[in-house]
């Protein structure tokens, strides 16, 4: 048995409530919060209420605060961004190493299952 979906006025009231709560707490309002408040799954909400999202919700979301033109971001933010970029690069290198190790292990596993002798690759530490 399917649960009946709320009417447009109920959804608008939930949107208004979420927007007011977000303004009071200083948080950014989200469609997910509206969905949770109404107890409606994400796909169903977008399927049935996409017009309300576009017309009643999105235009009322306050724009995020942007630094004024010419205003520089803090040194802390720049340092954090550099650290995150370096960490991303390091993680990508690690991932490449692990991918290669898994590839080699898969080849060795296949060779062992077929009864072939496994020869260590040059430079491959054991």
C-alpha positions as a Markdown table, in Angstrom:
| # | Residue | x | y | z |
|---|---|---|---|---|
| 1 | Unk | 0.0 | 0.0 | 0.0 |
| 2 | Unk | 1.5 | 3.3 | -1.1 |
| 3 | Unk | 1.4 | 6.3 | 1.2 |
| 4 | Unk | -0.4 | 9.4 | -0.2 |
| 5 | Unk | 1.8 | 12.3 | -1.2 |
| 6 | Unk | 1.2 | 15.6 | 0.5 |
| 7 | Unk | -0.5 | 18.4 | -1.5 |
| 8 | Unk | 1.4 | 21.4 | -2.9 |
| 9 | Unk | 0.4 | 23.7 | 0.0 |
| 10 | Unk | 1.8 | 21.2 | 2.5 |
| 11 | Unk | 5.1 | 21.0 | 0.6 |
| 12 | Unk | 5.3 | 24.8 | 0.4 |
| 13 | Unk | 4.7 | 25.0 | 4.1 |
| 14 | Unk | 7.6 | 22.5 | 4.7 |
| 15 | Unk | 9.8 | 24.5 | 2.4 |
| 16 | Unk | 9.0 | 27.7 | 4.2 |
| 17 | Unk | 9.7 | 26.0 | 7.5 |
| 18 | Unk | 13.1 | 24.7 | 6.3 |
| 19 | Unk | 14.0 | 28.2 | 5.0 |
| 20 | Unk | 13.1 | 29.9 | 8.2 |
| 21 | Unk | 15.0 | 27.3 | 10.3 |
| 22 | Unk | 18.0 | 27.7 | 8.1 |
| 23 | Unk | 17.9 | 31.4 | 8.4 |
| 24 | Unk | 17.6 | 31.2 | 12.2 |
| 25 | Unk | 20.5 | 28.8 | 12.6 |
| 26 | Unk | 22.8 | 30.3 | 9.9 |
| 27 | Unk | 22.8 | 27.0 | 7.9 |
| 28 | Unk | 22.2 | 26.6 | 4.2 |
| 29 | Unk | 18.8 | 25.1 | 3.4 |
| 30 | Unk | 18.7 | 22.0 | 1.3 |
| 31 | Unk | 16.0 | 20.0 | -0.6 |
| 32 | Unk | 17.1 | 17.0 | 1.4 |
| 33 | Unk | 16.0 | 18.7 | 4.6 |
| 34 | Unk | 12.6 | 19.3 | 3.1 |
| 35 | Unk | 12.4 | 15.6 | 1.9 |
| 36 | Unk | 13.2 | 14.4 | 5.4 |
| 37 | Unk | 10.7 | 16.7 | 7.0 |
| 38 | Unk | 8.0 | 15.4 | 4.8 |
| 39 | Unk | 9.2 | 11.8 | 4.9 |
| 40 | Unk | 9.3 | 11.5 | 1.1 |
| 41 | Unk | 12.1 | 9.6 | -0.8 |
| 42 | Unk | 14.4 | 11.7 | -2.9 |
| 43 | Unk | 13.3 | 10.3 | -6.3 |
| 44 | Unk | 9.6 | 10.7 | -5.5 |
| 45 | Unk | 10.1 | 14.2 | -4.3 |
| 46 | Unk | 11.9 | 15.3 | -7.4 |
| 47 | Unk | 9.4 | 13.4 | -9.6 |
| 48 | Unk | 6.3 | 15.1 | -8.1 |
| 49 | Unk | 7.5 | 18.4 | -6.8 |
| 50 | Unk | 10.3 | 19.6 | -9.2 |
| 51 | Unk | 8.3 | 22.6 | -10.1 |
| 52 | Unk | 8.0 | 23.7 | -6.5 |
| 53 | Unk | 11.8 | 23.2 | -6.0 |
| 54 | Unk | 12.5 | 25.5 | -9.0 |
| 55 | Unk | 9.8 | 28.1 | -8.3 |
| 56 | Unk | 9.4 | 28.1 | -4.5 |
| 57 | Unk | 12.6 | 26.9 | -3.0 |
| 58 | Unk | 15.7 | 27.7 | -5.2 |
| 59 | Unk | 14.9 | 31.4 | -5.7 |
| 60 | Unk | 14.6 | 32.0 | -1.9 |
| 61 | Unk | 18.0 | 30.4 | -1.0 |
| 62 | Unk | 20.4 | 33.2 | 0.1 |
| 63 | Unk | 23.5 | 33.5 | -2.0 |
| 64 | Unk | 26.7 | 32.3 | -0.3 |
| 65 | Unk | 28.9 | 35.1 | 1.0 |
| 66 | Unk | 31.6 | 35.9 | -1.5 |
| 67 | Unk | 34.7 | 37.9 | -0.7 |
| 68 | Unk | 34.6 | 41.4 | -2.0 |
| 69 | Unk | 36.5 | 42.2 | -5.2 |
| 70 | Unk | 40.1 | 42.7 | -4.4 |
| 71 | Unk | 39.8 | 41.0 | -1.0 |
| 72 | Unk | 42.2 | 38.2 | -0.6 |
| 73 | Unk | 41.4 | 34.9 | 1.0 |
| 74 | Unk | 43.2 | 34.2 | 4.2 |
| 75 | Unk | 46.6 | 32.6 | 4.3 |
| 76 | Unk | 45.1 | 29.8 | 6.3 |
| 77 | Unk | 42.7 | 28.9 | 3.5 |
| 78 | Unk | 45.5 | 29.0 | 0.9 |
| 79 | Unk | 47.7 | 26.8 | 3.1 |
| 80 | Unk | 44.8 | 24.4 | 3.6 |
| 81 | Unk | 44.1 | 24.2 | -0.1 |
| 82 | Unk | 47.8 | 23.5 | -0.9 |
| 83 | Unk | 47.9 | 20.8 | 1.8 |
| 84 | Unk | 44.7 | 19.2 | 0.3 |
| 85 | Unk | 46.1 | 19.3 | -3.2 |
| 86 | Unk | 49.4 | 17.7 | -2.1 |
| 87 | Unk | 47.4 | 15.0 | -0.1 |
| 88 | Unk | 45.3 | 14.4 | -3.2 |
| 89 | Unk | 48.5 | 13.9 | -5.3 |
| 90 | Unk | 49.9 | 11.6 | -2.7 |
| 91 | Unk | 46.7 | 9.5 | -2.6 |
| 92 | Unk | 46.7 | 9.2 | -6.4 |
| 93 | Unk | 50.3 | 7.9 | -6.4 |
| 94 | Unk | 49.4 | 5.4 | -3.7 |
| 95 | Unk | 46.4 | 4.3 | -5.6 |
| 96 | Unk | 48.5 | 3.7 | -8.7 |
| 97 | Unk | 50.9 | 1.6 | -6.7 |
| 98 | Unk | 48.1 | -0.5 | -5.2 |
| 99 | Unk | 46.5 | -1.0 | -8.6 |
| 100 | Unk | 49.8 | -2.3 | -10.0 |
| 101 | Unk | 50.3 | -4.6 | -7.0 |
| 102 | Unk | 46.7 | -6.0 | -7.4 |
| 103 | Unk | 47.3 | -6.5 | -11.2 |
| 104 | Unk | 50.5 | -8.4 | -10.4 |
| 105 | Unk | 48.8 | -10.5 | -7.8 |
| 106 | Unk | 46.0 | -11.3 | -10.1 |
| 107 | Unk | 48.4 | -12.5 | -12.8 |
| 108 | Unk | 50.3 | -14.6 | -10.2 |
| 109 | Unk | 47.1 | -16.1 | -8.9 |
| 110 | Unk | 46.0 | -17.0 | -12.4 |
| 111 | Unk | 49.3 | -18.6 | -13.2 |
| 112 | Unk | 49.2 | -20.6 | -9.9 |
| 113 | Unk | 45.7 | -21.8 | -10.7 |
| 114 | Unk | 46.9 | -23.0 | -14.1 |
| 115 | Unk | 49.8 | -24.8 | -12.5 |
| 116 | Unk | 52.5 | -22.7 | -14.1 |
| 117 | Unk | 55.6 | -21.6 | -12.3 |
| 118 | Unk | 55.6 | -18.1 | -11.0 |
| 119 | Unk | 58.7 | -16.1 | -11.6 |
| 120 | Unk | 59.2 | -12.9 | -9.7 |
| 121 | Unk | 59.5 | -9.8 | -11.8 |
| 122 | Unk | 62.8 | -7.9 | -11.9 |
| 123 | Unk | 63.0 | -5.3 | -9.1 |
| 124 | Unk | 60.0 | -6.9 | -7.4 |
| 125 | Unk | 61.0 | -7.2 | -3.7 |
| 126 | Unk | 59.8 | -10.4 | -2.0 |
